[in-house]
């Protein structure tokens, strides 16, 4: 029963990855830990397999639609692979509880990034090449996060490509999948030195996620990405709170939950009921943040 539920939820993760070019992958490790019952390190390593394969297959559909910048993606991905390899080696020697707490904090950061949305990109910069030095630095940093906590890093790659490089959102999503695939496989190679994987189960989950990603790739041009990203942001925030409560030491669980709920409550209340909400005017959440 749990395996069937895990496979079904993997389809949802795949759809999200195909639509947003990231974000959904950060749910894979918690899914494998709390639903499939895997050890934290095994779950992170397995998530790198699922995310890497799913992104690699999904990028094909985006490439056929002309939404992949190969030069930019390969450059960013190459730098990210170096960081992911280092992160995978380090993560394989850290306590599982520490990794999951770090993962929860990363989920909260992801939620904030998604709720921030993005500002409109200057059309004149739509084809500007990314500065090589900045791409290399950003790639290494994002790759380190990928290898360390098993997150695909798309929630960081997409804003970097859209804001720094001026790529249209659809192109940023497609290109980010190329980067995610490269970094995931590099991070996996680091984990395989210390972690064993239950390959039959991971293969079934991967097939489900790939199927979802193919559906998601077809929905990119049909669903308002900003609306979906904000909704998913709130969901990730709730998941982050759940993981923190599960993994935090007994004495720190309540404070951690209160802190996360406080962030969500402040953002939701302010934007919903305060006409001059500073969060909205600062571009953190709301229509202005989404580039509306």
N, C-alpha and C positions, 0 to 999 in steps of 0.2 A: 504493500500500500504506500509506504513512504517513498519507495523507488519510483512508483507511478506518479506520485505528487511532485517529486523532484524533477522528473522528466517534463511534466506539464508546465511547471514554473520556468524551466529552462527555455521553453518556447517563448514565454513572455520576455525573458531576458534577451533572447535573440532578436525579437521584434524591436525592442528598445534600442539595442545596439545598431540594428540596421537603419532605424529612423534617425537617431541622434548622433551616431558615430562615436558613442561612448555613453557613460552613465549607467547603462544597464549592466555592464560587466562588473561594476563594483558590488553588485548584489550576488554575484555567483559564489564567492567564498562563504558568505553567511548562509546562503542556501544550502551549500554542501555541508556546512558544520551543523546547522540546527535542524535541517530536514533530512538530509542523507545520513547524518551522524558521523561524518568524517572527523578525524583529528585536524586541528587548526592548520598545521603545516601541510598535511596531505591535501586539505581542502584548497589551500592557496596554490599549491603546485598543480592540482587538478584544474582549478579555475583558469590558470595560465594556458593549459591545453585547450580547454573549451573556448576561451576567449580568442586565443590565437587562431585556431582553425576557423571559428565562426567569422572573425574579421577577414581572414584571407579569402574565404568563399564569398562573403558579402561584397568585398571590394570589386569583384568581377562585375556584378550588376551595376555598381556605380561607375565603373570604368566604361562600360558599354554606353552609359548615358552621358559620358563626357564629364563626370564629376570627380575625376582624380587628376591631381597634378603630380606626375611621377617624379620629377626632379626634386621638387620640394619635399615630397613624402619620403623618398629614399634618403635624402640628406638628413632630415629630422629623425627618421627611423634608425639610420646608422649610428647617430650620436646616442639615440635612446637605447640601442642594444647594448652599448658599453655600460651605461648606467644601470640597465636592467640586469645585466650579468652580475655586476657588483652587488646590487640589491638582493638578488637571489642567493648568492653565497652568504651574505650577512644574515638574511632572514632565516636561512636554514640552521643557523646557530643561536637564534634567539628564542626565548620562551614563547610557547604558543599563546598564552594569555596576553603577553605584552603585544604580540602581533595583532591579536583581535581587538585590543583596546586602541591600538594605532589605526586599525582598519575602521573602527567606529568613528574616531575623530576625523579620518579621511572622508567618511560618508557625510558627516556634518559639513565639512568644508565643501564637498561636492554639492550638497543641497543648496548652500549659500551661493555657490557659483552658478548653479542652474537658475535659482530664483533671481539672480542679478540680471540674467539674460545678456544681451549685447546691444551696443549702440549701432545705429545704421552705419554701414561702411560707405566711404566715399567711392562712387562708381568709377572715378578716374583712377583709383588705386586697385581696381579689380584684378589687374594682370601684373601688378608689381611683384617682383621677385623678393623673397624674404632675405634680410641681411644674413649672410652666411654665419658670421660670428654669433649673432643672437640665436640663430637656429640651433647651432651646435650646443650652446650653453643650455638653452631651454630643453633640448632633446635629452641631454645627459641627466638633468634634474628630474624631468618627467619619467625617464627610464628607470632611475633609481627608485622612484615611488612604485612603479610597475613591478619591479622585481621584488621589492621588500614586502609589499602587502598584497600582491596579486591583483591589483587594479589595472585595468587596461590603460588608464590615463587619458581616455578620450575627452573627459570633461576638462582637462587642461590643454590638450592638443587642439581641440576645436576652437576655443577662444583665441589661442595663440595664432592659429592660421587665419581666423576671421578678422581679428583686431590688428595684429602685427602685420600680417601680409595683405590684408584687404581682400581676402578671398570671399566670394559669395558663400552663403551658409551651406548650400547644397554641395559645393565643391570642397568646403572645409570638412564636411562630414565624410565624404568619400575618401579624401586624402588622409584623414585621421585614421580610417580603418586600415590603410596600408601601414601606417606608423604603428598602430596597436598590434598588428600581426607580427611585425618584426620584433618589437620589444617584448611581447609575450613569450615568443619562442626563446629569446635570449635569457629572459628571467627564468624560464623553465629549466634551461640547461644548468643554471646555478643551483636550483632546488634538487634536481635529480641526483646530485652528488650525495645528498643526505636524506632524501625522502623517497619512499616507494609509493607507487600509484596503482589503484585498482582499475586496470585498463578496461575491462568489459563494461563496468558501470560508467566510467568516464566517457567511453565511446558512445553509449546510448544517450547520455546527456548532451554530448557534442552534436550528435545527429539532430536532436530536438532543437538545440539552440541555432544550428545552421538553418533548419527549416524556418524558424521564426525570423532569422535575419533576412532571408530571401523575401519574406512577406514585407518586412520593415523597409527594405530597399525600394520596394514598389510604392510604398506609402509616402516617401519623402516629399514628393511634389504635390501630394494631395492633402496632407495634414499640416495645419499651421504649427511649425516647429516650436515657436515661442510658447504657445499655449500648452503643448505637450510637455515641453521641458519644465515649465513652472509646476505643472501638476506632478510630474515625476520628482521634482525637487522636494516637494512636501512629503512625498512617499519615502524618499531616501532619508529625509530628516527623521521621520518616524522610525525607520529601520535602524538608523544610527543610535537613536535613544534606546531602542530595544537591545542592541548589542552591548551598549555601555552598561545597561542594567545587568545583563547576563554575565559580563566579564569583569566588571569593576569589583574591587575588594568590598567586603560587606559594609564597612563603614563609609565607603565613598559612593555607593550605589544611588542613594537618595539625592545627594548633592549633584551628582552627574545628571540624573534625570531632570531635576529641577532646572539646572542650567540649560539643557537642551530645550525643554518645554518653554522656558522663559524666552529663549531666542525665537522660537516659533510663535509663541503668544504675542510677543512684542511686534513682530513683523506682521502677523495676521491682523491684530487689532488696529495697529496704526494705519495700515493701508486700507482697511475696510471701513473704519469709522472716523478717521481724522482727515479732514479735507486738505490740510497743509502738512501732511505727514512728512517729516524730514527724511525718512527712509525712501519715500517715493521721489522727493525732490533731489535727493542725493544720487538717485539712479540705482539704488540697491534692489528695489522691487517695484512692481507696478508697470503700467504701460510705458512710462518713459524709459525704464530699464530695458524693456523688451524692444525698444527701437520703434514703438508704435507712433 
